[in-house]
């Protein structure tokens, strides 16, 4: 994979992070260290083994965090499959139109 393609997807990710106000800059409390980040890269290939697209994400190095020092609780909103099925069932009963969408930057 060309460096240029990776650079493009990285720049796109940074723009999306800024656009979505993913984080805000703040002063680091005395005696604390900033949690670093790293890039994770993945190449998606089609059935023929050809490169289809490059995927990347910027992730926090959570393994360096200490409970009670760097954070108190962790929250990750995840929809359970039962909830999704229930919502689809209700929408179908109400005659709602089906839509398929892919969430980016979720």
VMD Tcl script that builds the backbone (N, CA, C; Angstrom):
set m [mol new atoms 318]
animate dup $m
set s [atomselect $m all]
$s set {name element resname resid chain x y z} {
  {N N UNK 1 A 0.854 -1.186 0.000}
  {CA C UNK 1 A 0.000 0.000 0.000}
  {C C UNK 1 A 0.892 1.238 0.000}
  {N N UNK 2 A 0.506 2.191 -0.808}
  {CA C UNK 2 A 1.289 3.419 -0.897}
  {C C UNK 2 A 1.141 4.257 0.371}
  {N N UNK 3 A 2.222 4.930 0.731}
  {CA C UNK 3 A 2.165 5.842 1.879}
  {C C UNK 3 A 1.131 6.932 1.651}
  {N N UNK 4 A 0.979 7.367 0.400}
  {CA C UNK 4 A 0.043 8.440 0.061}
  {C C UNK 4 A -1.396 8.055 0.421}
  {N N UNK 5 A -1.770 6.807 0.147}
  {CA C UNK 5 A -3.141 6.364 0.466}
  {C C UNK 5 A -3.370 6.348 1.976}
  {N N UNK 6 A -2.378 5.875 2.725}
  {CA C UNK 6 A -2.519 5.852 4.179}
  {C C UNK 6 A -2.618 7.272 4.717}
  {N N UNK 7 A -1.816 8.158 4.162}
  {CA C UNK 7 A -1.842 9.556 4.608}
  {C C UNK 7 A -3.230 10.161 4.368}
  {N N UNK 8 A -3.835 9.841 3.224}
  {CA C UNK 8 A -5.164 10.366 2.904}
  {C C UNK 8 A -6.216 9.876 3.896}
  {N N UNK 9 A -6.197 8.577 4.216}
  {CA C UNK 9 A -7.201 8.066 5.147}
  {C C UNK 9 A -6.952 8.591 6.560}
  {N N UNK 10 A -5.691 8.815 6.913}
  {CA C UNK 10 A -5.380 9.381 8.229}
  {C C UNK 10 A -5.873 10.824 8.325}
  {N N UNK 11 A -5.657 11.596 7.266}
  {CA C UNK 11 A -6.133 12.984 7.263}
  {C C UNK 11 A -7.656 13.038 7.332}
  {N N UNK 12 A -8.313 12.110 6.643}
  {CA C UNK 12 A -9.780 12.040 6.677}
  {C C UNK 12 A -10.265 11.741 8.098}
  {N N UNK 13 A -9.593 10.822 8.771}
  {CA C UNK 13 A -9.950 10.472 10.153}
  {C C UNK 13 A -9.775 11.668 11.089}
  {N N UNK 14 A -8.665 12.375 10.966}
  {CA C UNK 14 A -8.412 13.547 11.814}
  {C C UNK 14 A -9.471 14.618 11.571}
  {N N UNK 15 A -9.839 14.854 10.311}
  {CA C UNK 15 A -10.880 15.842 9.992}
  {C C UNK 15 A -12.209 15.450 10.634}
  {N N UNK 16 A -12.560 14.164 10.558}
  {CA C UNK 16 A -13.811 13.690 11.146}
  {C C UNK 16 A -13.787 13.831 12.665}
  {N N UNK 17 A -12.652 13.543 13.286}
  {CA C UNK 17 A -12.522 13.684 14.740}
  {C C UNK 17 A -12.751 15.134 15.143}
  {N N UNK 18 A -12.160 16.054 14.402}
  {CA C UNK 18 A -12.337 17.484 14.704}
  {C C UNK 18 A -13.776 17.919 14.455}
  {N N UNK 19 A -14.349 17.487 13.343}
  {CA C UNK 19 A -15.720 17.869 12.986}
  {C C UNK 19 A -16.722 17.380 14.037}
  {N N UNK 20 A -16.512 16.171 14.539}
  {CA C UNK 20 A -17.436 15.568 15.501}
  {C C UNK 20 A -17.151 15.969 16.948}
  {N N UNK 21 A -16.189 16.864 17.171}
  {CA C UNK 21 A -15.811 17.269 18.528}
  {C C UNK 21 A -15.582 16.051 19.418}
  {N N UNK 22 A -14.799 15.109 18.911}
  {CA C UNK 22 A -14.540 13.862 19.627}
  {C C UNK 22 A -13.841 14.101 20.955}
  {N N UNK 23 A -12.965 15.086 21.009}
  {CA C UNK 23 A -12.287 15.399 22.254}
  {C C UNK 23 A -12.068 16.894 22.354}
  {N N UNK 24 A -11.694 17.321 23.515}
  {CA C UNK 24 A -11.368 18.736 23.698}
  {C C UNK 24 A -10.029 18.833 24.426}
  {N N UNK 25 A -9.287 19.847 24.094}
  {CA C UNK 25 A -7.999 20.059 24.747}
  {C C UNK 25 A -8.221 20.649 26.135}
  {N N UNK 26 A -7.434 20.211 27.083}
  {CA C UNK 26 A -7.530 20.742 28.440}
  {C C UNK 26 A -6.140 20.699 29.066}
  {N N UNK 27 A -6.010 21.370 30.189}
  {CA C UNK 27 A -4.741 21.353 30.912}
  {C C UNK 27 A -4.603 20.038 31.661}
  {N N UNK 28 A -3.435 19.467 31.600}
  {CA C UNK 28 A -3.163 18.206 32.273}
  {C C UNK 28 A -2.913 18.480 33.752}
  {N N UNK 29 A -3.649 17.795 34.640}
  {CA C UNK 29 A -3.428 18.012 36.075}
  {C C UNK 29 A -1.988 17.678 36.467}
  {N N UNK 30 A -1.492 18.389 37.437}
  {CA C UNK 30 A -0.123 18.189 37.907}
  {C C UNK 30 A 0.064 16.744 38.380}
  {N N UNK 31 A 1.165 16.155 37.993}
  {CA C UNK 31 A 1.465 14.792 38.409}
  {C C UNK 31 A 0.851 13.715 37.526}
  {N N UNK 32 A 0.125 14.102 36.486}
  {CA C UNK 32 A -0.502 13.129 35.591}
  {C C UNK 32 A 0.215 13.111 34.252}
  {N N UNK 33 A 0.146 11.978 33.585}
  {CA C UNK 33 A 0.714 11.857 32.248}
  {C C UNK 33 A -0.422 11.715 31.247}
  {N N UNK 34 A -0.231 12.285 30.074}
  {CA C UNK 34 A -1.235 12.163 29.015}
  {C C UNK 34 A -1.275 10.721 28.511}
  {N N UNK 35 A -2.466 10.269 28.158}
  {CA C UNK 35 A -2.632 8.944 27.564}
  {C C UNK 35 A -2.343 9.085 26.074}
  {N N UNK 36 A -1.445 8.291 25.568}
  {CA C UNK 36 A -1.069 8.375 24.165}
  {C C UNK 36 A -2.108 7.742 23.250}
  {N N UNK 37 A -1.907 7.929 21.977}
  {CA C UNK 37 A -2.759 7.316 20.962}
  {C C UNK 37 A -1.874 6.602 19.950}
  {N N UNK 38 A -2.482 5.709 19.204}
  {CA C UNK 38 A -1.744 5.044 18.133}
  {C C UNK 38 A -2.706 4.753 16.986}
  {N N UNK 39 A -2.158 4.616 15.802}
  {CA C UNK 39 A -2.943 4.293 14.617}
  {C C UNK 39 A -3.026 2.782 14.464}
  {N N UNK 40 A -4.207 2.287 14.090}
  {CA C UNK 40 A -4.408 0.878 13.772}
  {C C UNK 40 A -4.829 0.833 12.307}
  {N N UNK 41 A -4.127 0.056 11.503}
  {CA C UNK 41 A -4.374 -0.001 10.065}
  {C C UNK 41 A -4.867 -1.380 9.653}
  {N N UNK 42 A -5.739 -1.399 8.647}
  {CA C UNK 42 A -6.249 -2.661 8.127}
  {C C UNK 42 A -6.485 -2.503 6.632}
  {N N UNK 43 A -6.101 -3.499 5.867}
  {CA C UNK 43 A -6.340 -3.494 4.426}
  {C C UNK 43 A -7.473 -4.469 4.141}
  {N N UNK 44 A -8.543 -3.976 3.525}
  {CA C UNK 44 A -9.685 -4.816 3.159}
  {C C UNK 44 A -9.497 -5.265 1.714}
  {N N UNK 45 A -9.621 -6.569 1.486}
  {CA C UNK 45 A -9.463 -7.118 0.136}
  {C C UNK 45 A -10.770 -7.745 -0.326}
  {N N UNK 46 A -10.969 -7.771 -1.646}
  {CA C UNK 46 A -12.164 -8.401 -2.202}
  {C C UNK 46 A -11.908 -9.896 -2.371}
  {N N UNK 47 A -12.879 -10.606 -2.975}
  {CA C UNK 47 A -12.775 -12.055 -3.128}
  {C C UNK 47 A -11.584 -12.468 -3.990}
  {N N UNK 48 A -11.146 -11.579 -4.867}
  {CA C UNK 48 A -10.002 -11.876 -5.737}
  {C C UNK 48 A -8.665 -11.600 -5.051}
  {N N UNK 49 A -8.717 -11.085 -3.841}
  {CA C UNK 49 A -7.493 -10.771 -3.118}
  {C C UNK 49 A -6.923 -9.411 -3.449}
  {N N UNK 50 A -7.692 -8.606 -4.180}
  {CA C UNK 50 A -7.249 -7.263 -4.549}
  {C C UNK 50 A -7.607 -6.280 -3.440}
  {N N UNK 51 A -6.770 -5.282 -3.259}
  {CA C UNK 51 A -7.032 -4.272 -2.237}
  {C C UNK 51 A -8.285 -3.496 -2.612}
  {N N UNK 52 A -9.271 -3.525 -1.715}
  {CA C UNK 52 A -10.529 -2.820 -1.950}
  {C C UNK 52 A -10.503 -1.439 -1.310}
  {N N UNK 53 A -10.020 -1.390 -0.071}
  {CA C UNK 53 A -9.919 -0.105 0.624}
  {C C UNK 53 A -8.983 -0.243 1.822}
  {N N UNK 54 A -8.558 0.902 2.293}
  {CA C UNK 54 A -7.702 0.972 3.476}
  {C C UNK 54 A -8.543 1.504 4.629}
  {N N UNK 55 A -8.441 0.872 5.761}
  {CA C UNK 55 A -9.157 1.351 6.939}
  {C C UNK 55 A -8.145 1.672 8.027}
  {N N UNK 56 A -8.468 2.675 8.798}
  {CA C UNK 56 A -7.598 3.079 9.890}
  {C C UNK 56 A -8.458 3.613 11.013}
  {N N UNK 57 A -7.898 3.609 12.185}
  {CA C UNK 57 A -8.572 4.279 13.301}
  {C C UNK 57 A -7.507 4.710 14.301}
  {N N UNK 58 A -7.814 5.773 14.963}
  {CA C UNK 58 A -6.923 6.316 15.980}
  {C C UNK 58 A -7.467 5.866 17.326}
  {N N UNK 59 A -6.670 5.139 18.082}
  {CA C UNK 59 A -7.148 4.583 19.348}
  {C C UNK 59 A -6.278 5.048 20.509}
  {N N UNK 60 A -6.902 5.137 21.670}
  {CA C UNK 60 A -6.169 5.502 22.886}
  {C C UNK 60 A -5.420 4.281 23.404}
  {N N UNK 61 A -4.276 4.517 23.982}
  {CA C UNK 61 A -3.500 3.440 24.604}
  {C C UNK 61 A -4.046 3.242 26.015}
  {N N UNK 62 A -5.232 2.637 26.063}
  {CA C UNK 62 A -5.942 2.485 27.337}
  {C C UNK 62 A -5.167 1.667 28.354}
  {N N UNK 63 A -4.312 0.798 27.893}
  {CA C UNK 63 A -3.578 -0.066 28.814}
  {C C UNK 63 A -2.663 0.723 29.743}
  {N N UNK 64 A -2.464 1.994 29.453}
  {CA C UNK 64 A -1.625 2.823 30.321}
  {C C UNK 64 A -2.447 3.580 31.361}
  {N N UNK 65 A -3.768 3.439 31.313}
  {CA C UNK 65 A -4.620 4.139 32.268}
  {C C UNK 65 A -4.725 3.354 33.570}
  {N N UNK 66 A -4.895 4.101 34.664}
  {CA C UNK 66 A -5.071 3.479 35.973}
  {C C UNK 66 A -6.434 3.877 36.525}
  {N N UNK 67 A -7.217 2.868 36.915}
  {CA C UNK 67 A -8.534 3.126 37.488}
  {C C UNK 67 A -8.380 3.960 38.751}
  {N N UNK 68 A -9.209 4.976 38.874}
  {CA C UNK 68 A -9.165 5.853 40.035}
  {C C UNK 68 A -8.169 6.992 39.897}
  {N N UNK 69 A -7.261 6.881 38.930}
  {CA C UNK 69 A -6.290 7.947 38.682}
  {C C UNK 69 A -6.645 8.660 37.382}
  {N N UNK 70 A -6.740 7.903 36.300}
  {CA C UNK 70 A -7.024 8.472 34.984}
  {C C UNK 70 A -8.518 8.466 34.649}
  {N N UNK 71 A -9.280 7.608 35.291}
  {CA C UNK 71 A -10.719 7.531 35.035}
  {C C UNK 71 A -11.416 6.885 36.225}
  {N N UNK 72 A -12.723 7.133 36.322}
  {CA C UNK 72 A -13.518 6.512 37.381}
  {C C UNK 72 A -14.442 5.434 36.828}
  {N N UNK 73 A -14.998 5.694 35.638}
  {CA C UNK 73 A -15.881 4.710 35.037}
  {C C UNK 73 A -15.702 4.729 33.524}
  {N N UNK 74 A -16.115 3.653 32.891}
  {CA C UNK 74 A -16.011 3.529 31.443}
  {C C UNK 74 A -17.416 3.351 30.897}
  {N N UNK 75 A -17.704 4.026 29.798}
  {CA C UNK 75 A -19.028 3.935 29.196}
  {C C UNK 75 A -18.877 3.709 27.705}
  {N N UNK 76 A -19.496 2.662 27.197}
  {CA C UNK 76 A -19.488 2.384 25.760}
  {C C UNK 76 A -20.912 2.044 25.338}
  {N N UNK 77 A -21.610 2.990 24.694}
  {CA C UNK 77 A -22.993 2.732 24.294}
  {C C UNK 77 A -23.060 1.689 23.179}
  {N N UNK 78 A -23.658 0.556 23.489}
  {CA C UNK 78 A -23.782 -0.529 22.519}
  {C C UNK 78 A -25.232 -0.995 22.513}
  {N N UNK 79 A -25.800 -1.079 21.321}
  {CA C UNK 79 A -27.177 -1.557 21.188}
  {C C UNK 79 A -27.172 -3.081 21.191}
  {N N UNK 80 A -28.006 -3.669 22.024}
  {CA C UNK 80 A -28.125 -5.124 22.054}
  {C C UNK 80 A -28.951 -5.581 20.861}
  {N N UNK 81 A -28.651 -6.757 20.328}
  {CA C UNK 81 A -29.356 -7.277 19.160}
  {C C UNK 81 A -30.850 -7.400 19.432}
  {N N UNK 82 A -31.232 -7.761 20.657}
  {CA C UNK 82 A -32.650 -7.873 20.998}
  {C C UNK 82 A -33.357 -6.530 20.844}
  {N N UNK 83 A -32.686 -5.462 21.235}
  {CA C UNK 83 A -33.258 -4.121 21.125}
  {C C UNK 83 A -33.435 -3.734 19.666}
  {N N UNK 84 A -32.449 -4.021 18.854}
  {CA C UNK 84 A -32.541 -3.708 17.426}
  {C C UNK 84 A -33.689 -4.480 16.785}
  {N N UNK 85 A -33.804 -5.775 17.099}
  {CA C UNK 85 A -34.892 -6.593 16.548}
  {C C UNK 85 A -36.248 -6.061 16.982}
  {N N UNK 86 A -36.372 -5.651 18.232}
  {CA C UNK 86 A -37.628 -5.099 18.732}
  {C C UNK 86 A -38.000 -3.827 17.982}
  {N N UNK 87 A -37.045 -2.943 17.784}
  {CA C UNK 87 A -37.311 -1.700 17.066}
  {C C UNK 87 A -37.711 -1.957 15.618}
  {N N UNK 88 A -37.068 -2.916 14.968}
  {CA C UNK 88 A -37.438 -3.266 13.591}
  {C C UNK 88 A -38.847 -3.832 13.553}
  {N N UNK 89 A -39.180 -4.668 14.532}
  {CA C UNK 89 A -40.522 -5.252 14.607}
  {C C UNK 89 A -41.587 -4.175 14.788}
  {N N UNK 90 A -41.348 -3.243 15.689}
  {CA C UNK 90 A -42.300 -2.148 15.926}
  {C C UNK 90 A -42.445 -1.295 14.670}
  {N N UNK 91 A -41.335 -0.979 14.023}
  {CA C UNK 91 A -41.379 -0.167 12.801}
  {C C UNK 91 A -42.157 -0.876 11.704}
  {N N UNK 92 A -41.985 -2.193 11.587}
  {CA C UNK 92 A -42.708 -2.968 10.579}
  {C C UNK 92 A -44.202 -2.946 10.862}
  {N N UNK 93 A -44.587 -3.128 12.121}
  {CA C UNK 93 A -46.003 -3.099 12.494}
  {C C UNK 93 A -46.628 -1.736 12.235}
  {N N UNK 94 A -45.831 -0.687 12.329}
  {CA C UNK 94 A -46.332 0.666 12.097}
  {C C UNK 94 A -46.286 1.039 10.615}
  {N N UNK 95 A -45.819 0.113 9.772}
  {CA C UNK 95 A -45.768 0.365 8.339}
  {C C UNK 95 A -44.646 1.294 7.922}
  {N N UNK 96 A -43.613 1.364 8.736}
  {CA C UNK 96 A -42.487 2.239 8.413}
  {C C UNK 96 A -41.658 1.638 7.279}
  {N N UNK 97 A -41.081 2.506 6.489}
  {CA C UNK 97 A -40.249 2.086 5.377}
  {C C UNK 97 A -38.900 1.598 5.895}
  {N N UNK 98 A -38.389 0.538 5.264}
  {CA C UNK 98 A -37.088 0.008 5.674}
  {C C UNK 98 A -35.969 0.867 5.117}
  {N N UNK 99 A -34.971 1.092 5.917}
  {CA C UNK 99 A -33.783 1.836 5.493}
  {C C UNK 99 A -32.554 1.081 5.989}
  {N N UNK 100 A -31.527 1.089 5.199}
  {CA C UNK 100 A -30.257 0.499 5.603}
  {C C UNK 100 A -29.231 1.614 5.592}
  {N N UNK 101 A -28.477 1.729 6.666}
  {CA C UNK 101 A -27.454 2.757 6.696}
  {C C UNK 101 A -26.219 2.245 7.402}
  {N N UNK 102 A -25.112 2.812 7.011}
  {CA C UNK 102 A -23.841 2.463 7.636}
  {C C UNK 102 A -23.378 3.686 8.401}
  {N N UNK 103 A -23.123 3.500 9.675}
  {CA C UNK 103 A -22.669 4.614 10.492}
  {C C UNK 103 A -21.167 4.765 10.357}
  {N N UNK 104 A -20.754 5.957 10.006}
  {CA C UNK 104 A -19.331 6.245 9.946}
  {C C UNK 104 A -18.949 6.988 11.208}
  {N N UNK 105 A -17.744 6.751 11.663}
  {CA C UNK 105 A -17.241 7.419 12.860}
  {C C UNK 105 A -18.099 7.104 14.071}
  {N N UNK 106 A -18.612 5.898 14.112}
  {CA C UNK 106 A -19.462 5.517 15.238}
  {C C UNK 106 A -18.616 5.148 16.422}
}
mol reanalyze $m
mol bondsrecalc $m
mol representation Tube
mol addrep $m
